[in-house]
Amino acid sequence: MKRFHHKNLFQKKGAAKMALVRCASNPILSARDIPFDASLIFNAGVCKFNGKYVMVFRNDVGFSPTGWTKTYTNLGIAWSDDGIKWSVQTEPWKVAAEIIESDPEIVRFYDPRLTVVDGRCYLCFAVDTRHGVRGGIAVTDDFDNFEVLSMSAPDNRNMVLFPEKIDGMFLRLERPFPEYSRGYQEKFDIWSSKSPDCRFWGETRLVLGMEDVPYANAKIGPAAPPVKTDRGWLCIFHATYKDKNRNLFGWETANNPKATWNKEYFAGLMLLDLDDPQTVIGLAPEPLIRATEKYELEGFRGSVIFPGGMILEDDGEVKIYYGAADTVECLATAHVDDLLAMIKPFRR
C-alpha cells in the first residue's frame, strides 16, 4: 500500500472528513462532570448493556497547568439513555480498586474496554505491575461484581474482545510491545489470540503490522471492540506518527521550553474477514479521525486521538467514543456504509 505523505495530512479533503461528524456536545465527559476528585477523563470503554449505554472511564488525578501535584489513577462508571448525556456514579468504581488490592504486584489499573458476549459484559484492561505491563480480562453481570478470567504475561495491553465467538472460540485483538525483537524501536503491531474459555489463550497470529499503515511510523494497536457488518468485521485502531521536527502541545511543553512532545495519534479503520477475523481484507488509506479541534490539539498530550468504544446502532449509525489529548472523552458518529466505503482492499 502506498505510504501516506505526512506533510499533506491536514490539507487533504477526503472521505474521512466528510463521513465523520463530531458530537456538538464534545467533550461529552470531562473532569468538571465528575463528582469526585478528577483531572484527566479519557480512554473510556463504552457498550450497550441491558438496554442502557454504560461507560467505564479512566481518571488520572493530579494534573494542573503547572504540572503534577499528586498522582494516581482510578476508574469511574457512567450511564446514559442516549449515549450522549451521561450520569456519573458518585464514587470511583470499586471494582478497579478491588482488583488492585487483590494482587500486591499491581500498582495501577487503567484503559478499560467493554464487550458484550452472549449477554455478559467482559472488561479488558491494562495493569502496571512491578514487573511489567499486563493485559487482563474480567466478566460481570451487574457491574458490581467482576470475576478476573485471565492476565497476560508482560508486556501486552490494548486488548479488545470480539462481540461473538468464532467457531466456538473467544477471539481478542492485542498489542504486545517487544522492543528487543523489533530492534529496540517503538514499532508495535496488532496481534490476535483465541481461547475456548477466555482463560487460556493461544493460536496467536499477527493481524496488522505497523509498516502496513501508511500514516504510521511507530506503534499501532487495537482501539475499540470490532463491530460486525455484512462485509466483515469493522475495526478501529490507533496509529502513531512521530516527527522529531515538530513540537506538539503537551504538559511538558507548557512548563518547560526545552521539553518536546512529538507523537501524533490517529484513529484508523480496517476490515477483517468474517469467517477468519485474524485476516485483514481491507484498510482505510487515510486516518478516520485526526486532531483538529482545540480539545483534541491541547491537553495533557496534544494531538492524541484514542478510541475505546464503537457501537453500531440498528439504523446504521456508528457511535465512536474516543479520548482526546489524554484529557477528555469525546464522541463522533458516521453511517456504517460511509465507513465501509473508505476501506480499500488490503494486500501485503
Helices and strands as residue ranges (DSSP letters): G 6-8, H 15-19, E 21-22, G 31-33, E 40-49, E 52-64, E 67-80, E 87-88, H 94-101, E 106-117, E 120-129, E 132-140, E 146-151, E 156-161, E 170-176, G 180-182, E 190-195, E 202-208, G 210-212, E 220-222, E 227-229, E 232-242, H 251-255, E 263-272, E 280-283, H 294-297, E 305-312, E 317-324, E 328-335, H 336-342, E 344-345
